[in-house]
Amino acid sequence: TAGGDAANDLTQVSYRQQHALLSSHTGVHEQFHHSQPNIYNLQKLVEVTHYNMDKRPRLIFAELWVTVADHLTATALHSNPALAMYAVDSFRQLSIQYLKRDELEVFEFQKRFLKPLETVMARSSQLSTKELLLDCIARVV
């Protein structure tokens, strides 16, 4: 649909901008635990995702979620602990909201929605990120 394509295009642009910001912060910037522009962009991404979760049909949102989940997963695996932990907390917020929705029998959206958490747990090298992820999962369940 045109609305789904437009929303997915917007999400892709936001993802590319945020990825470029995260990739450009190396060296001196790595010593800081909190980068305001990065956190601001993550906040906006989460807000837009919250809105689309309730307003878009499930199939369109599932397409959007692929992009958002890839971005949050990459951010949760970032070397900056503050960014990584913010991404994990974003997964928690979005998971709680998403799991409140009734699952349709023929779909497995909930399983696909939670899959990135498994990826972060398996690939993260930061103990603090893994601990927060376990805490978030406990809150969701």
C-alpha positions in Angstrom: 0.0 0.0 0.0 1.1 3.6 -0.5 0.8 4.4 3.2 2.9 1.4 4.1 5.5 2.2 1.5 5.7 5.8 2.7 6.1 4.8 6.3 8.7 2.2 5.5 10.6 4.7 3.4 10.5 7.2 6.3 11.7 4.5 8.7 14.6 3.6 6.3 15.7 7.2 6.1 15.6 7.6 9.9 17.5 4.3 10.2 20.3 5.4 7.8 20.6 8.8 9.5 20.9 7.2 13.0 23.3 4.6 11.8 25.5 7.2 10.3 25.5 9.1 13.6 26.4 6.0 15.6 29.1 5.0 13.1 30.7 8.4 13.2 31.2 8.6 17.0 34.6 7.0 17.5 37.8 8.1 19.3 37.3 11.0 21.6 33.5 10.7 21.5 33.6 7.1 22.7 34.8 8.2 26.1 31.4 9.9 26.7 28.7 7.6 28.0 25.8 9.8 26.8 25.6 11.4 23.4 22.6 13.7 23.3 22.0 13.7 19.5 22.1 9.9 19.4 19.7 9.5 22.4 17.4 12.1 20.9 17.2 10.2 17.6 16.6 7.0 19.4 13.8 8.6 21.4 12.2 9.8 18.2 12.5 6.4 16.5 10.8 4.8 19.5 8.0 7.4 19.5 7.3 6.9 15.8 7.4 3.1 16.3 4.9 3.4 19.2 2.6 5.5 17.0 2.8 3.1 14.0 2.3 0.0 16.2 -1.2 1.1 17.0 -2.1 3.0 13.8 -0.8 0.7 11.0 -2.3 -2.7 10.0 -0.2 -5.6 11.4 1.3 -6.6 8.0 2.5 -3.0 7.4 3.8 -2.7 10.9 5.6 -6.0 10.5 7.5 -4.6 7.6 8.4 -1.5 9.5 9.5 -3.6 12.5 12.2 -5.3 10.4 13.9 -2.0 9.9 13.4 -0.7 13.4 14.5 -4.0 15.0 17.6 -4.1 12.9 18.5 -0.6 14.0 17.8 -1.2 17.7 19.7 -4.5 17.5 22.8 -2.7 16.0 22.5 0.0 18.7 22.1 -2.5 21.5 25.4 -4.0 20.3 27.1 -0.6 20.1 30.4 -0.2 22.1 28.9 2.8 24.0 27.2 1.2 27.0 24.7 4.1 27.4 23.5 3.7 23.8 23.4 0.0 24.1 21.4 0.1 27.3 19.0 2.7 25.9 18.3 0.5 22.9 17.6 -2.5 25.2 15.2 -0.3 27.2 13.6 0.8 24.0 13.0 -2.9 23.1 11.4 -3.3 26.6 9.0 -0.4 26.1 8.0 -1.5 22.6 7.7 -5.2 23.7 5.4 -4.3 26.5 3.2 -2.3 24.2 3.2 -4.9 21.4 2.5 -7.9 23.6 -0.7 -6.2 24.9 -2.2 -6.8 21.5 -4.0 -10.0 20.9 -2.0 -12.3 18.6 -3.9 -13.6 15.6 -3.8 -17.4 15.3 -2.3 -17.5 11.8 0.5 -15.0 12.5 3.6 -15.3 14.6 4.3 -11.6 15.0 5.0 -11.8 18.7 7.7 -14.4 18.1 9.3 -12.3 15.3 8.9 -9.2 17.5 11.0 -10.7 20.3 13.6 -12.4 18.1 16.0 -9.4 18.2 16.3 -9.8 22.0 17.7 -13.2 21.4 20.2 -11.8 18.9 21.4 -9.1 21.3 21.8 -11.7 24.1 23.8 -14.0 21.9 26.0 -11.3 20.3 26.6 -8.7 23.0 29.9 -8.6 24.7 28.8 -6.2 27.4 27.7 -7.8 30.7 25.7 -4.6 31.6 23.7 -4.9 28.4 23.0 -8.6 29.0 21.9 -8.0 32.6 19.6 -5.2 31.5 18.2 -7.4 28.8 17.4 -10.2 31.3 15.8 -7.6 33.6 13.7 -6.3 30.7 12.6 -9.8 29.7 11.5 -10.4 33.3 9.4 -7.3 33.2 7.8 -8.1 29.9 6.9 -11.7 31.0 
